Amino acid sequence: SVFTPLAGFSLHQVLANAETVAGIDRIQPVLVGLQLALTELWRSYGVHPAAVVGHSMGEVTAAVVAGALRIADGLKVITTRSRLMAKLAGQGAMALIELGPDAAEALLADYPDVTLAVYASPRQTVIAGPPEQVDAVIAAVDAQDLLARRIEVDVASHHPTIDPILPDLRSELADLSPSAPTIALITTTVDHTEAAPAVDADYWASNLRNPGRFTQSIAAAGAECGTFIEVSPHPLLTYAISDTLGSTFRAIPTLQRGEDDTLVFHTNRNATHTDVPPQTQHRAEPHVMLPT
């Protein structure tokens, strides 16, 4: 396995023993390892992505699945990123708030050290900054009877707090050898309307520092795709996808915290099928129209 030498611990052991995972330098590699494994599980049942979109650190998984990075390089990105971020533990906070980008930016004018970190959906954003100021924003949003809650991290990604570790991140990832993706990789790091950049060291520095353009990328993907599968141990993004695209699109999770993994996965796998017969060019014979 390439995971253990890079991460410094065994992913298989963590899962087999149901170990509690703590610390950003362990949490992020475990999540990427799980995402890669779950992607292969979907593929083993014939569900293959036409395009991939990553959310913040999820872009590492997306780059590997798209063929832009080898697995070893993807794991190097996430282990290096998380190890450097661990040095900043306690200096920042992040929160999800029920305000669209314009309303969020208007509110943040009164909190100069807090920034808009993720464009989550037309009605939700993620903010980042010093813990006391993030808590003040949460109180202000809560006073409007709107959703506002801390995200369980102690480092403010997509915020100037990250700046001190960016030179080391670029240096340690300088030997990456990215390739052209073989599956459409819809970036959340830069304007998706431009040519897809190489996922090199500079890209990953931008990915960690710049706001995540998730809702913009989902909107772009919606022009070509109708079913979205969130590859994660628990669904966090299905609302943002539905809020961006509307009810005509399907957002399907993979697993659900606290539930039977096998049952949940196969239930979700079945949900990827529709009641419309597949329109393939290689159909052996036409489907018979049954009476109502």
C-alpha positions as CSV (number, residue, x, y, z in Angstrom):
1,S,0.0,0.0,0.0
2,V,1.2,3.5,-0.8
3,F,-1.0,5.0,2.0
4,T,1.0,3.8,5.1
5,P,4.4,5.1,4.1
6,L,3.1,8.5,3.2
7,A,0.6,9.0,6.0
8,G,2.6,7.2,8.7
9,F,-0.3,5.0,9.8
10,S,-2.5,2.2,8.3
11,L,-5.8,3.2,6.8
12,H,-6.9,-0.5,7.0
13,Q,-6.1,-0.6,10.7
14,V,-8.1,2.6,11.4
15,L,-11.1,1.2,9.6
16,A,-10.9,-2.4,10.9
17,N,-10.5,-1.3,14.5
18,A,-13.0,1.6,14.2
19,E,-10.4,3.9,15.6
20,T,-11.3,7.5,16.5
21,V,-9.4,9.8,14.1
22,A,-8.3,13.1,15.5
23,G,-6.0,15.9,14.2
24,I,-6.1,17.4,10.7
25,D,-2.9,15.5,9.7
26,R,-4.8,12.2,10.2
27,I,-8.4,13.2,9.3
28,Q,-7.7,14.6,5.9
29,P,-5.6,11.6,4.6
30,V,-8.2,9.2,6.0
31,L,-11.0,11.0,4.1
32,V,-9.1,11.0,0.8
33,G,-8.2,7.3,1.3
34,L,-11.9,6.6,1.9
35,Q,-13.0,8.6,-1.1
36,L,-10.6,6.8,-3.4
37,A,-11.7,3.4,-2.0
38,L,-15.4,4.3,-2.3
39,T,-14.9,5.5,-5.9
40,E,-13.5,2.1,-6.7
41,L,-16.5,0.5,-5.0
42,W,-18.9,2.4,-7.2
43,R,-16.9,1.5,-10.3
44,S,-16.9,-2.2,-9.3
45,Y,-20.7,-2.0,-9.7
46,G,-20.5,-0.3,-13.1
47,V,-21.1,3.3,-11.9
48,H,-18.4,5.4,-13.6
49,P,-18.1,9.2,-13.4
50,A,-18.5,11.3,-16.5
51,A,-17.0,14.2,-14.6
52,V,-15.6,14.9,-11.2
53,V,-15.9,18.0,-8.9
54,G,-13.9,18.3,-5.7
55,H,-14.8,20.3,-2.6
56,S,-11.7,21.9,-1.0
57,M,-9.5,19.0,0.0
58,G,-11.8,16.7,-2.1
59,E,-10.1,18.1,-5.2
60,V,-7.2,15.9,-4.4
61,T,-9.5,12.8,-4.8
62,A,-11.1,14.4,-7.8
63,A,-7.6,14.9,-9.5
64,V,-6.7,11.2,-8.9
65,V,-10.1,9.9,-10.1
66,A,-9.8,12.1,-13.2
67,G,-6.4,10.7,-14.0
68,A,-4.6,14.0,-13.5
69,L,-2.5,12.6,-10.6
70,R,-1.3,9.1,-9.7
71,I,-2.6,7.7,-6.4
72,A,0.8,8.1,-4.8
73,D,1.0,11.8,-5.9
74,G,-2.5,12.5,-4.6
75,L,-1.7,11.0,-1.3
76,K,1.5,13.0,-1.2
77,V,-0.5,16.2,-1.7
78,I,-3.0,15.5,1.1
79,T,-0.4,14.2,3.6
80,T,1.9,17.2,3.0
81,R,-1.0,19.7,3.0
82,S,-2.5,18.3,6.3
83,R,0.9,18.0,8.0
84,L,1.7,21.7,7.3
85,M,-1.8,22.8,8.3
86,A,-1.4,21.0,11.6
87,K,1.2,23.6,12.5
88,L,-1.6,26.3,12.5
89,A,-4.0,24.3,14.7
90,G,-6.0,26.6,17.0
91,Q,-5.4,29.8,15.0
92,G,-8.6,29.7,12.9
93,A,-12.2,28.6,12.6
94,M,-14.7,28.1,9.9
95,A,-18.5,28.1,9.8
96,L,-21.4,27.4,7.5
97,I,-23.9,30.2,7.3
98,E,-27.3,30.5,5.6
99,L,-26.5,33.5,3.6
100,G,-25.8,33.7,-0.2
101,P,-22.5,35.3,-1.4
102,D,-23.8,38.9,-1.7
103,A,-25.5,38.9,1.7
104,A,-22.5,37.2,3.3
105,E,-20.0,39.7,1.9
106,A,-22.2,42.6,3.1
107,L,-22.3,41.2,6.6
108,L,-18.5,40.5,6.6
109,A,-17.8,44.2,5.9
110,D,-18.2,44.6,9.7
111,Y,-15.7,41.8,10.4
112,P,-12.5,42.6,8.5
113,D,-10.6,39.5,9.5
114,V,-13.3,37.1,8.3
115,T,-13.4,36.0,4.7
116,L,-15.8,34.1,2.5
117,A,-14.1,30.8,2.2
118,V,-16.5,28.7,0.1
119,Y,-19.3,29.6,-2.3
120,A,-21.4,26.6,-1.2
121,S,-24.7,27.3,-2.8
122,P,-26.9,30.2,-3.8
123,R,-28.2,30.4,-0.2
124,Q,-25.2,29.1,1.8
125,T,-21.6,30.1,2.2
126,V,-18.6,29.1,4.4
127,I,-16.7,31.7,6.3
128,A,-13.2,31.6,7.8
129,G,-11.2,33.6,10.2
130,P,-10.1,34.1,13.8
131,P,-12.3,32.0,16.2
132,E,-13.7,34.9,18.1
133,Q,-14.7,36.8,15.0
134,V,-16.2,33.7,13.4
135,D,-18.3,33.2,16.5
136,A,-19.4,36.8,16.3
137,V,-20.6,36.3,12.7
138,I,-22.4,33.1,13.8
139,A,-24.2,35.1,16.5
140,A,-25.2,37.8,14.0
141,V,-26.6,35.2,11.5
142,D,-28.3,33.3,14.3
143,A,-30.0,36.5,15.4
144,Q,-31.7,36.5,12.0
145,D,-33.1,33.0,12.7
146,L,-30.9,31.6,10.0
147,L,-28.6,28.5,10.0
148,A,-25.1,29.3,11.4
149,R,-22.8,26.6,12.8
150,R,-19.2,26.0,13.3
151,I,-17.4,23.4,11.2
152,E,-15.3,21.0,13.2
153,V,-11.9,22.3,12.2
154,D,-9.3,24.5,14.0
155,V,-7.5,25.8,10.9
156,A,-9.0,28.4,8.7
157,S,-8.6,27.1,5.1
158,H,-9.1,29.6,2.2
159,H,-8.0,32.4,4.5
160,P,-4.8,34.6,5.0
161,T,-4.0,32.5,8.1
162,I,-2.8,29.9,5.6
163,D,-0.2,32.1,4.0
164,P,2.9,31.2,6.2
165,I,2.8,27.5,5.1
166,L,2.3,28.1,1.4
167,P,6.0,28.4,0.5
168,D,6.7,25.0,2.1
169,L,3.7,23.5,0.4
170,R,5.0,24.7,-3.0
171,S,8.5,23.5,-2.2
172,E,7.5,20.0,-1.0
173,L,5.2,19.4,-4.0
174,A,7.6,20.8,-6.6
175,D,8.3,17.3,-8.0
176,L,4.6,16.4,-8.8
177,S,4.1,15.1,-12.3
178,P,0.5,15.8,-13.2
179,S,-1.0,14.5,-16.4
180,A,-3.9,15.7,-18.6
181,P,-7.1,14.3,-17.0
182,T,-8.9,11.5,-18.8
183,I,-12.2,12.4,-17.2
184,A,-13.6,15.9,-17.0
185,L,-12.2,17.6,-13.9
186,I,-14.3,20.6,-13.1
187,T,-12.2,22.8,-10.8
188,T,-13.4,24.7,-7.8
189,T,-10.1,26.5,-7.4
190,V,-10.1,28.8,-10.4
191,D,-12.6,30.1,-12.8
192,H,-14.0,26.9,-14.5
193,T,-14.7,28.7,-17.7
194,E,-10.9,29.0,-18.4
195,A,-8.7,26.2,-19.6
196,A,-8.1,23.6,-16.9
197,P,-4.7,24.2,-15.2
198,A,-2.2,21.6,-14.4
199,V,-2.7,20.3,-10.9
200,D,0.9,21.2,-9.9
201,A,2.4,22.7,-6.7
202,D,1.1,26.2,-7.5
203,Y,-2.4,24.8,-8.1
204,W,-2.5,23.1,-4.7
205,A,-1.3,26.3,-3.0
206,S,-4.2,28.1,-4.7
207,N,-6.6,25.4,-3.8
208,L,-5.8,25.8,-0.1
209,R,-5.7,29.6,-0.1
210,N,-8.4,30.8,-2.6
211,P,-12.1,30.6,-2.0
212,G,-13.7,27.3,-3.1
213,R,-16.1,27.9,-6.0
214,F,-18.3,24.9,-5.4
215,T,-21.7,26.2,-6.4
216,Q,-20.2,27.6,-9.7
217,S,-18.6,24.3,-10.5
218,I,-21.8,22.3,-9.7
219,A,-23.8,24.7,-12.0
220,A,-21.3,24.0,-14.8
221,A,-21.5,20.3,-14.2
222,G,-25.3,20.5,-14.3
223,A,-25.1,21.5,-17.9
224,E,-23.9,18.0,-18.8
225,C,-24.9,15.7,-15.9
226,G,-28.1,14.9,-14.2
227,T,-27.0,12.6,-11.4
228,F,-24.5,13.6,-8.7
229,I,-23.0,11.1,-6.3
230,E,-21.3,12.4,-3.2
231,V,-18.4,10.1,-2.4
232,S,-17.9,10.4,1.3
233,P,-18.5,8.5,4.6
234,H,-21.4,10.9,5.3
235,P,-23.3,13.3,3.0
236,L,-22.5,16.9,3.6
237,L,-23.0,18.4,0.1
238,T,-26.3,17.0,-1.2
239,Y,-28.2,20.1,0.0
240,A,-25.7,22.5,-1.7
241,I,-26.0,20.5,-4.9
242,S,-29.8,20.5,-4.8
243,D,-29.9,24.2,-3.9
244,T,-27.7,25.0,-6.8
245,L,-29.5,22.9,-9.5
246,G,-33.0,22.4,-8.3
247,S,-35.2,19.3,-7.9
248,T,-34.8,18.0,-11.4
249,F,-31.3,16.8,-10.6
250,R,-30.5,13.9,-8.3
251,A,-27.9,14.2,-5.5
252,I,-27.1,10.7,-4.1
253,P,-24.9,10.0,-1.1
254,T,-22.6,6.9,-0.6
255,L,-22.7,6.1,3.1
256,Q,-24.6,7.5,6.2
257,R,-23.0,7.9,9.6
258,G,-24.3,5.4,12.2
259,E,-26.1,3.2,9.6
260,D,-25.3,-0.2,8.1
261,D,-22.7,0.5,5.4
262,T,-23.7,-2.4,3.2
263,L,-27.4,-1.6,3.3
264,V,-26.9,2.1,2.8
265,F,-24.5,1.7,-0.1
266,H,-26.7,-0.7,-2.0
267,T,-29.7,1.4,-1.4
268,N,-27.9,4.4,-2.9
269,R,-26.5,2.2,-5.7
270,N,-30.1,1.3,-6.7
271,A,-31.0,4.9,-6.6
272,T,-28.6,5.6,-9.5
273,H,-30.8,3.6,-11.8
274,T,-34.0,5.1,-13.3
275,D,-37.2,3.5,-14.6
276,V,-36.2,4.5,-18.1
277,P,-34.4,1.7,-20.0
278,P,-30.8,2.6,-21.0
279,Q,-30.6,3.9,-24.6
280,T,-27.5,2.1,-25.7
281,Q,-26.3,1.6,-29.2
282,H,-25.5,-2.0,-28.6
283,R,-28.9,-3.2,-27.4
284,A,-29.4,-6.7,-28.5
285,E,-33.2,-6.3,-29.0
286,P,-35.8,-3.6,-28.4
287,H,-37.5,-3.4,-25.0
288,V,-41.0,-4.7,-25.1
289,M,-43.7,-2.1,-24.3
290,L,-45.7,-3.6,-21.4
291,P,-49.4,-2.8,-20.8
292,T,-50.2,-0.3,-18.1
